[in-house]
């Protein structure tokens, strides 16, 4: 029996393709195996992707995730709207990646490939830089008997061995080795990259770099705990590992789905990266660097706003704590609450759940009854919109929700320039994003 042909489709973020639009989807139905159905259900519930079977084929809707995933005979590639060169520059800025030469400097090769290739190319460059400069080494205590003494002789152990004829002496020494946690994570990240890159040359480069480390560095399995431990091991002498660790974390987290309230992770047959994370990291760094005389707290918890009544909490659940993406503080006082959403609200409607979330933020601070949502758009005519929230009975003003557009092309141009004019423009833009037009 001949196997069915693989159907490959490409779409952009926040786009829908159906049999009525793409002839490739006509007659293409989802794999009915239990493993594929679990993945489809997890994708739909997490809103990473929506897959709907129609009578004449499958409808595919993308959201804020980009990358590749394969379900049965259906191969889906979701491409970011940003041009590759622009996206790479903004990624480097958002996550602190170094400006290193990419593989063959051929960014055009990534335009029709998976988004993971862009990250893996940067990881290979970071890995090559670390290996070329010399991997971090650490001192490891070893107690052993040696024929040629090193370090210091263990007198206590020697005293216990009096009367025993031996050609060795008990020694305690501290050799410098490369088998550190940071290098283990780097090796595991390169091996992971070598297995998921869609470009053959990238896979070869990742495996080549990994082979340079395997003789001296032990293998390790990557998970959130290991990555968190690696971050805690960073010091002033090992900060050069920070970009590589950031990329490896993105690669690991983009290979699975964790539904809210669940601890089990559904492994993806592919790679899907949440552009919301990138957008949030980008604005966080931009605001922290350019909002003068203010401090920014990421995911600031609004403690005490919501609490279970102790008499009516039969399951002893923890009270919910709303967490806006950014809290703007001035002299220790909260002056603005911001949320970043990777959805073009100039071209698309504002979802009710986003509005309700921002209303909660707005009424949380009685001194500043306002919250704002920052969203990306390519429309040069996009302007700030404001929604007044009032008491439906008495008409009393309760708060205000602001919708502020962010032109990523403008941010890219400003962060790429080191002139005094660009610095002033960055400060002006950061102030507008934090407090609105006319400030």
ABEGO torsion letter per residue (X at the ends): XBBBBBBBBBBBBGBBBBAAABAAABGBBBBABAAAAAAAAAAAAAGABBBBBBAAEBBBBBBABBEBBBBEABBBBBBBABBAAAAAAAAAAAAGBBBBBBBGGBAAAAAABBAAAAAAAAAAAAAAAAAAAEBBBBBBBBBBBBABBBEBBBAAAAAAABGBBBABBBBBBBBBBABBAAAAAAAAAAAAAAAABABAAAAAAAAAAAAAAAAABBBBBBBAAAAAAAAAABBAAAAAAAAAAAAAAAAAAAABBBBBGBABBBBBBEBBBBAAAAAAAAAAAAAAAABBGBBBBBGBBBBGABBBBAABBAAGBBBBBBBBABBBBBGGBBABBBBBBBBBAAABBBBAAAAAAAAAAAAABAABBBBBBBBBBABAABBBBBBBBBBAAAGBBAEBBBBBBBBAAAAAAAAABABAAAAAAAAAAAAAAAAEBGX
